[in-house]
Amino acid sequence: MCRPDLVAISAGTPNQAPQSPNTPGGGPVLTQSPSSQALQSPPDSDPSYKPQPSKSPEKQAVSWVEIETVVEYFSNGTTQLEGNKQAVAYTSYLLQQRPDRVAVCGLYISRHHFSLILLDAANVYYTTLRWKDDLAIKLLFRVLHYINDPPVSMVDPTITRNKDRTFTIKIEDKNYEGYTLTSCGRPIGRRTVVFRCEGADFPVIKEQYVRCSDDEILEKTILNHVHEHKEMPGVVRVFWCGWVRRADDGPSIECGMGHRKRRKVRFVLKDEGILFMEIPTPYEVLMTAWDALEGKRCYLICKWPLTCQN
C-alpha cells in the first residue's frame, strides 16, 4: 500500500513491521448516522513549532496492529462520497487488525468538510460536517479524544495488546499469553478472528460476533454432538467455549442495536491444522479428505438444524 494522502495515527514506532493478515478487497456499504463520537490541535501558537512532513505507515515501520486510527485526506479527482468510502475501507482494515477493540474510529478530511466514521461488527456509521460549524469542531475533538482513550463500549477488556505484537487473552481468571493474530474475516458480520500460539497446550483461540435469539451457542452444540460417543477425526475438539463478558458475571460484549445486534463468542481449541495445499503427500491428502467427509456426515445427522448465523 502506498497512499501519500493516508495518515495512520499510532501509539509508537517499532523496529520492524511484519506483513498483515488477510484484508478485505473492498469497503462495506455506508450507512449515514447523525450519531458521532475523536486530540488536541498542534501547537501552532508556539513560534518554534515546525510541522514535519508525515511519512507513510510503511516508512515508519508501523504495522496495522499498532495503529490507533486512520485519516484519509481529500485527493484531486475524487468525490466526497468516494473519499468517504476509501476512509471506511481503511477503517475496516484497522478493525480487522485490532481484536482488542469492539469498534474503531476513522476520519475523512476535505477542504470544506470532514467525516467522522465509527465501525463495528454490526454496521458502519458516518456523518459529514462543515469546518465552519463550531459545534462540529467540538465533536471532532471528542472523537479525537476517543482515539487514545476509547469508551468502555469500544474495548474488549479481556484482550491485551503487547509490545511484541502478540496478544494476551484472559479467560476465566487465566491469561493465555503469546498469541498472534493469524486470520481475520470480514470486519462487518461475524468478524471471525483466529489466534494461534505455537507449542501452547491450546494452540488456537477463535472469536466471532454472532446474532443469536437465546443463550445457546450453535457451533458448540454441533461439536458436542459430533464428539458425543467418540472423538471424530478431522473435527476440532473444544476445551472451552462461552460468551465473552466484560467481567465475571458481568454483561457480555455486544455491538449494534435491534436486529443487527451481535454478541461476542470465544472458543479455545485443542487442535490446529495446516492449509490443505500444504499437505505433503497424496496419501495424506486422501486421508484428510476422508476425515472431512466423515465430519460432514456427522453434521448431516445432527438432530439440531444447521442454520447459519450470519
Contacts in CASP RR format, 6 or more apart in sequence:
PFRMAT RR
TARGET T0000
AUTHOR 0000-0000-0000
METHOD contacts of the structure
MODEL  1
MCRPDLVAISAGTPNQAPQSPNTPGGGPVLTQSPSSQALQSPPDSDPSYK
PQPSKSPEKQAVSWVEIETVVEYFSNGTTQLEGNKQAVAYTSYLLQQRPD
RVAVCGLYISRHHFSLILLDAANVYYTTLRWKDDLAIKLLFRVLHYINDP
PVSMVDPTITRNKDRTFTIKIEDKNYEGYTLTSCGRPIGRRTVVFRCEGA
DFPVIKEQYVRCSDDEILEKTILNHVHEHKEMPGVVRVFWCGWVRRADDG
PSIECGMGHRKRRKVRFVLKDEGILFMEIPTPYEVLMTAWDALEGKRCYL
ICKWPLTCQN
1 57 0 8 1.000
1 58 0 8 1.000
2 56 0 8 1.000
2 58 0 8 1.000
3 56 0 8 1.000
4 56 0 8 1.000
5 72 0 8 1.000
5 73 0 8 1.000
5 74 0 8 1.000
5 75 0 8 1.000
6 56 0 8 1.000
6 57 0 8 1.000
6 70 0 8 1.000
6 71 0 8 1.000
6 72 0 8 1.000
6 73 0 8 1.000
6 90 0 8 1.000
7 54 0 8 1.000
7 70 0 8 1.000
7 71 0 8 1.000
7 72 0 8 1.000
7 73 0 8 1.000
8 57 0 8 1.000
8 60 0 8 1.000
8 62 0 8 1.000
8 67 0 8 1.000
8 69 0 8 1.000
8 70 0 8 1.000
8 71 0 8 1.000
9 67 0 8 1.000
9 68 0 8 1.000
9 69 0 8 1.000
9 70 0 8 1.000
9 71 0 8 1.000
9 147 0 8 1.000
10 57 0 8 1.000
10 60 0 8 1.000
10 62 0 8 1.000
10 66 0 8 1.000
10 67 0 8 1.000
10 68 0 8 1.000
11 66 0 8 1.000
11 68 0 8 1.000
11 148 0 8 1.000
12 62 0 8 1.000
12 66 0 8 1.000
13 60 0 8 1.000
13 61 0 8 1.000
13 62 0 8 1.000
14 61 0 8 1.000
14 62 0 8 1.000
14 63 0 8 1.000
14 66 0 8 1.000
14 163 0 8 1.000
14 165 0 8 1.000
15 61 0 8 1.000
16 61 0 8 1.000
17 58 0 8 1.000
17 61 0 8 1.000
17 62 0 8 1.000
17 63 0 8 1.000
18 63 0 8 1.000
18 165 0 8 1.000
20 63 0 8 1.000
20 64 0 8 1.000
20 65 0 8 1.000
20 93 0 8 1.000
20 97 0 8 1.000
21 96 0 8 1.000
21 97 0 8 1.000
21 181 0 8 1.000
21 182 0 8 1.000
21 183 0 8 1.000
21 184 0 8 1.000
22 96 0 8 1.000
22 183 0 8 1.000
22 184 0 8 1.000
22 185 0 8 1.000
23 93 0 8 1.000
23 96 0 8 1.000
23 184 0 8 1.000
24 89 0 8 1.000
24 92 0 8 1.000
24 93 0 8 1.000
24 96 0 8 1.000
24 185 0 8 1.000
24 186 0 8 1.000
24 187 0 8 1.000
26 89 0 8 1.000
27 85 0 8 1.000
27 88 0 8 1.000
27 89 0 8 1.000
27 92 0 8 1.000
28 88 0 8 1.000
28 92 0 8 1.000
28 119 0 8 1.000
28 124 0 8 1.000
28 187 0 8 1.000
28 188 0 8 1.000
29 124 0 8 1.000
30 84 0 8 1.000
30 85 0 8 1.000
30 88 0 8 1.000
30 124 0 8 1.000
30 126 0 8 1.000
31 123 0 8 1.000
31 124 0 8 1.000
31 125 0 8 1.000
31 126 0 8 1.000
32 125 0 8 1.000
32 126 0 8 1.000
32 127 0 8 1.000
32 128 0 8 1.000
33 118 0 8 1.000
33 125 0 8 1.000
33 126 0 8 1.000
33 127 0 8 1.000
34 127 0 8 1.000
35 118 0 8 1.000
35 125 0 8 1.000
35 127 0 8 1.000
36 116 0 8 1.000
36 118 0 8 1.000
36 125 0 8 1.000
36 126 0 8 1.000
36 127 0 8 1.000
36 129 0 8 1.000
36 139 0 8 1.000
36 143 0 8 1.000
37 105 0 8 1.000
37 116 0 8 1.000
37 118 0 8 1.000
37 139 0 8 1.000
37 142 0 8 1.000
37 143 0 8 1.000
37 146 0 8 1.000
37 151 0 8 1.000
38 69 0 8 1.000
38 105 0 8 1.000
38 106 0 8 1.000
38 107 0 8 1.000
38 116 0 8 1.000
38 139 0 8 1.000
38 140 0 8 1.000
38 141 0 8 1.000
38 142 0 8 1.000
38 143 0 8 1.000
38 144 0 8 1.000
38 145 0 8 1.000
38 146 0 8 1.000
38 147 0 8 1.000
39 141 0 8 1.000
39 144 0 8 1.000
39 145 0 8 1.000
39 147 0 8 1.000
39 148 0 8 1.000
40 141 0 8 1.000
40 144 0 8 1.000
42 49 0 8 1.000
42 51 0 8 1.000
43 49 0 8 1.000
57 64 0 8 1.000
57 67 0 8 1.000
63 97 0 8 1.000
63 165 0 8 1.000
64 93 0 8 1.000
64 94 0 8 1.000
64 96 0 8 1.000
64 97 0 8 1.000
64 98 0 8 1.000
65 97 0 8 1.000
65 98 0 8 1.000
65 161 0 8 1.000
65 165 0 8 1.000
65 181 0 8 1.000
66 165 0 8 1.000
67 94 0 8 1.000
67 97 0 8 1.000
67 98 0 8 1.000
68 147 0 8 1.000
68 148 0 8 1.000
69 91 0 8 1.000
69 94 0 8 1.000
69 104 0 8 1.000
69 105 0 8 1.000
69 106 0 8 1.000
69 107 0 8 1.000
69 147 0 8 1.000
70 87 0 8 1.000
70 90 0 8 1.000
70 91 0 8 1.000
70 93 0 8 1.000
70 94 0 8 1.000
70 106 0 8 1.000
70 107 0 8 1.000
71 87 0 8 1.000
71 106 0 8 1.000
71 107 0 8 1.000
71 108 0 8 1.000
71 109 0 8 1.000
72 83 0 8 1.000
72 86 0 8 1.000
72 87 0 8 1.000
72 90 0 8 1.000
72 107 0 8 1.000
72 108 0 8 1.000
72 109 0 8 1.000
73 108 0 8 1.000
73 109 0 8 1.000
73 110 0 8 1.000
74 80 0 8 1.000
74 83 0 8 1.000
74 108 0 8 1.000
74 109 0 8 1.000
74 110 0 8 1.000
74 111 0 8 1.000
75 83 0 8 1.000
78 86 0 8 1.000
80 110 0 8 1.000
80 113 0 8 1.000
80 128 0 8 1.000
83 108 0 8 1.000
83 110 0 8 1.000
84 108 0 8 1.000
84 115 0 8 1.000
84 117 0 8 1.000
84 126 0 8 1.000
84 128 0 8 1.000
86 108 0 8 1.000
87 106 0 8 1.000
87 107 0 8 1.000
87 108 0 8 1.000
87 115 0 8 1.000
87 117 0 8 1.000
88 117 0 8 1.000
88 119 0 8 1.000
88 124 0 8 1.000
88 126 0 8 1.000
90 106 0 8 1.000
91 104 0 8 1.000
91 105 0 8 1.000
91 106 0 8 1.000
91 117 0 8 1.000
91 119 0 8 1.000
91 124 0 8 1.000
92 119 0 8 1.000
92 124 0 8 1.000
92 187 0 8 1.000
92 188 0 8 1.000
93 187 0 8 1.000
94 104 0 8 1.000
94 106 0 8 1.000
95 101 0 8 1.000
95 103 0 8 1.000
95 104 0 8 1.000
95 119 0 8 1.000
95 120 0 8 1.000
95 187 0 8 1.000
95 191 0 8 1.000
96 184 0 8 1.000
96 185 0 8 1.000
96 187 0 8 1.000
96 191 0 8 1.000
97 181 0 8 1.000
97 184 0 8 1.000
98 104 0 8 1.000
98 161 0 8 1.000
99 156 0 8 1.000
99 159 0 8 1.000
99 167 0 8 1.000
99 181 0 8 1.000
99 184 0 8 1.000
99 193 0 8 1.000
99 195 0 8 1.000
99 207 0 8 1.000
100 155 0 8 1.000
100 156 0 8 1.000
100 159 0 8 1.000
100 160 0 8 1.000
100 161 0 8 1.000
100 167 0 8 1.000
101 150 0 8 1.000
101 154 0 8 1.000
101 155 0 8 1.000
101 156 0 8 1.000
102 120 0 8 1.000
102 121 0 8 1.000
102 153 0 8 1.000
102 154 0 8 1.000
102 155 0 8 1.000
102 156 0 8 1.000
102 253 0 8 1.000
102 255 0 8 1.000
102 264 0 8 1.000
103 118 0 8 1.000
103 119 0 8 1.000
103 120 0 8 1.000
103 150 0 8 1.000
103 153 0 8 1.000
103 154 0 8 1.000
103 255 0 8 1.000
104 118 0 8 1.000
104 119 0 8 1.000
104 120 0 8 1.000
104 154 0 8 1.000
105 116 0 8 1.000
105 117 0 8 1.000
105 118 0 8 1.000
105 119 0 8 1.000
105 143 0 8 1.000
105 146 0 8 1.000
105 147 0 8 1.000
105 150 0 8 1.000
106 116 0 8 1.000
106 117 0 8 1.000
106 118 0 8 1.000
106 119 0 8 1.000
107 114 0 8 1.000
107 115 0 8 1.000
107 116 0 8 1.000
107 117 0 8 1.000
107 143 0 8 1.000
108 114 0 8 1.000
108 115 0 8 1.000
108 117 0 8 1.000
108 126 0 8 1.000
112 130 0 8 1.000
112 131 0 8 1.000
113 128 0 8 1.000
113 129 0 8 1.000
113 130 0 8 1.000
113 131 0 8 1.000
114 128 0 8 1.000
114 129 0 8 1.000
114 131 0 8 1.000
114 136 0 8 1.000
114 140 0 8 1.000
115 126 0 8 1.000
115 127 0 8 1.000
115 128 0 8 1.000
115 129 0 8 1.000
116 126 0 8 1.000
116 127 0 8 1.000
116 129 0 8 1.000
116 139 0 8 1.000
116 140 0 8 1.000
116 143 0 8 1.000
117 124 0 8 1.000
117 125 0 8 1.000
117 126 0 8 1.000
118 124 0 8 1.000
118 125 0 8 1.000
118 126 0 8 1.000
119 125 0 8 1.000
119 187 0 8 1.000
119 188 0 8 1.000
120 154 0 8 1.000
120 188 0 8 1.000
120 255 0 8 1.000
120 256 0 8 1.000
121 187 0 8 1.000
121 188 0 8 1.000
121 189 0 8 1.000
121 190 0 8 1.000
121 191 0 8 1.000
121 209 0 8 1.000
121 255 0 8 1.000
121 256 0 8 1.000
121 262 0 8 1.000
122 188 0 8 1.000
122 189 0 8 1.000
122 209 0 8 1.000
122 255 0 8 1.000
122 256 0 8 1.000
122 257 0 8 1.000
122 260 0 8 1.000
122 261 0 8 1.000
122 262 0 8 1.000
123 188 0 8 1.000
123 256 0 8 1.000
123 260 0 8 1.000
124 188 0 8 1.000
129 136 0 8 1.000
129 139 0 8 1.000
129 140 0 8 1.000
130 136 0 8 1.000
131 137 0 8 1.000
146 154 0 8 1.000
152 246 0 8 1.000
156 244 0 8 1.000
156 253 0 8 1.000
156 264 0 8 1.000
157 246 0 8 1.000
157 247 0 8 1.000
158 169 0 8 1.000
158 170 0 8 1.000
158 171 0 8 1.000
158 244 0 8 1.000
158 245 0 8 1.000
158 246 0 8 1.000
158 253 0 8 1.000
159 167 0 8 1.000
159 168 0 8 1.000
159 169 0 8 1.000
159 170 0 8 1.000
160 167 0 8 1.000
160 168 0 8 1.000
160 169 0 8 1.000
160 170 0 8 1.000
161 167 0 8 1.000
162 168 0 8 1.000
162 178 0 8 1.000
165 180 0 8 1.000
166 177 0 8 1.000
166 178 0 8 1.000
166 179 0 8 1.000
166 180 0 8 1.000
167 178 0 8 1.000
167 179 0 8 1.000
167 180 0 8 1.000
167 181 0 8 1.000
167 195 0 8 1.000
168 175 0 8 1.000
168 176 0 8 1.000
168 177 0 8 1.000
168 178 0 8 1.000
168 179 0 8 1.000
169 175 0 8 1.000
169 176 0 8 1.000
169 179 0 8 1.000
169 195 0 8 1.000
169 205 0 8 1.000
169 266 0 8 1.000
170 176 0 8 1.000
171 240 0 8 1.000
171 266 0 8 1.000
171 268 0 8 1.000
172 240 0 8 1.000
173 248 0 8 1.000
176 197 0 8 1.000
176 200 0 8 1.000
176 202 0 8 1.000
176 205 0 8 1.000
176 268 0 8 1.000
177 197 0 8 1.000
178 197 0 8 1.000
178 200 0 8 1.000
179 195 0 8 1.000
179 196 0 8 1.000
179 197 0 8 1.000
179 200 0 8 1.000
179 205 0 8 1.000
180 195 0 8 1.000
180 196 0 8 1.000
180 197 0 8 1.000
181 193 0 8 1.000
181 194 0 8 1.000
181 195 0 8 1.000
182 194 0 8 1.000
182 195 0 8 1.000
182 196 0 8 1.000
183 192 0 8 1.000
183 193 0 8 1.000
183 194 0 8 1.000
184 191 0 8 1.000
184 192 0 8 1.000
184 193 0 8 1.000
184 194 0 8 1.000
185 191 0 8 1.000
185 192 0 8 1.000
185 193 0 8 1.000
189 209 0 8 1.000
189 262 0 8 1.000
189 310 0 8 1.000
190 208 0 8 1.000
190 209 0 8 1.000
190 210 0 8 1.000
190 309 0 8 1.000
190 310 0 8 1.000
191 208 0 8 1.000
191 209 0 8 1.000
192 206 0 8 1.000
192 207 0 8 1.000
192 208 0 8 1.000
193 206 0 8 1.000
193 207 0 8 1.000
193 208 0 8 1.000
194 204 0 8 1.000
194 205 0 8 1.000
194 206 0 8 1.000
195 204 0 8 1.000
195 205 0 8 1.000
195 206 0 8 1.000
195 207 0 8 1.000
196 203 0 8 1.000
196 204 0 8 1.000
196 205 0 8 1.000
196 272 0 8 1.000
197 203 0 8 1.000
202 239 0 8 1.000
202 268 0 8 1.000
202 269 0 8 1.000
202 270 0 8 1.000
203 269 0 8 1.000
203 271 0 8 1.000
203 272 0 8 1.000
204 236 0 8 1.000
204 268 0 8 1.000
204 269 0 8 1.000
204 271 0 8 1.000
204 272 0 8 1.000
205 266 0 8 1.000
205 267 0 8 1.000
205 268 0 8 1.000
205 269 0 8 1.000
206 266 0 8 1.000
206 267 0 8 1.000
206 269 0 8 1.000
207 244 0 8 1.000
207 264 0 8 1.000
207 265 0 8 1.000
207 266 0 8 1.000
207 267 0 8 1.000
208 264 0 8 1.000
208 265 0 8 1.000
209 255 0 8 1.000
209 262 0 8 1.000
209 263 0 8 1.000
209 264 0 8 1.000
209 265 0 8 1.000
210 217 0 8 1.000
210 262 0 8 1.000
210 263 0 8 1.000
210 265 0 8 1.000
210 309 0 8 1.000
211 261 0 8 1.000
211 262 0 8 1.000
211 263 0 8 1.000
211 309 0 8 1.000
211 310 0 8 1.000
212 218 0 8 1.000
212 263 0 8 1.000
212 309 0 8 1.000
215 243 0 8 1.000
217 241 0 8 1.000
217 242 0 8 1.000
217 243 0 8 1.000
217 265 0 8 1.000
218 304 0 8 1.000
218 306 0 8 1.000
218 307 0 8 1.000
218 309 0 8 1.000
219 241 0 8 1.000
219 265 0 8 1.000
219 267 0 8 1.000
220 238 0 8 1.000
220 241 0 8 1.000
220 242 0 8 1.000
220 267 0 8 1.000
221 304 0 8 1.000
222 299 0 8 1.000
222 302 0 8 1.000
222 304 0 8 1.000
222 306 0 8 1.000
223 235 0 8 1.000
223 236 0 8 1.000
223 237 0 8 1.000
223 238 0 8 1.000
224 238 0 8 1.000
225 298 0 8 1.000
225 302 0 8 1.000
225 303 0 8 1.000
225 304 0 8 1.000
226 232 0 8 1.000
226 235 0 8 1.000
226 295 0 8 1.000
226 298 0 8 1.000
226 299 0 8 1.000
226 302 0 8 1.000
227 235 0 8 1.000
227 237 0 8 1.000
231 237 0 8 1.000
232 294 0 8 1.000
232 295 0 8 1.000
232 298 0 8 1.000
233 291 0 8 1.000
233 294 0 8 1.000
234 288 0 8 1.000
234 291 0 8 1.000
234 292 0 8 1.000
234 294 0 8 1.000
234 295 0 8 1.000
235 291 0 8 1.000
235 295 0 8 1.000
235 298 0 8 1.000
236 269 0 8 1.000
236 270 0 8 1.000
236 271 0 8 1.000
237 269 0 8 1.000
237 270 0 8 1.000
237 271 0 8 1.000
238 267 0 8 1.000
238 268 0 8 1.000
238 269 0 8 1.000
238 270 0 8 1.000
239 268 0 8 1.000
239 269 0 8 1.000
239 270 0 8 1.000
240 266 0 8 1.000
240 267 0 8 1.000
240 268 0 8 1.000
241 265 0 8 1.000
241 266 0 8 1.000
241 267 0 8 1.000
241 268 0 8 1.000
242 265 0 8 1.000
242 266 0 8 1.000
242 267 0 8 1.000
243 252 0 8 1.000
243 253 0 8 1.000
243 263 0 8 1.000
243 264 0 8 1.000
243 265 0 8 1.000
243 266 0 8 1.000
244 252 0 8 1.000
244 253 0 8 1.000
244 264 0 8 1.000
244 265 0 8 1.000
244 266 0 8 1.000
245 251 0 8 1.000
245 252 0 8 1.000
245 253 0 8 1.000
246 252 0 8 1.000
246 253 0 8 1.000
252 263 0 8 1.000
252 264 0 8 1.000
253 263 0 8 1.000
253 264 0 8 1.000
254 261 0 8 1.000
254 262 0 8 1.000
254 263 0 8 1.000
254 264 0 8 1.000
255 261 0 8 1.000
255 262 0 8 1.000
256 262 0 8 1.000
276 285 0 8 1.000
276 288 0 8 1.000
279 285 0 8 1.000
279 288 0 8 1.000
299 306 0 8 1.000
END
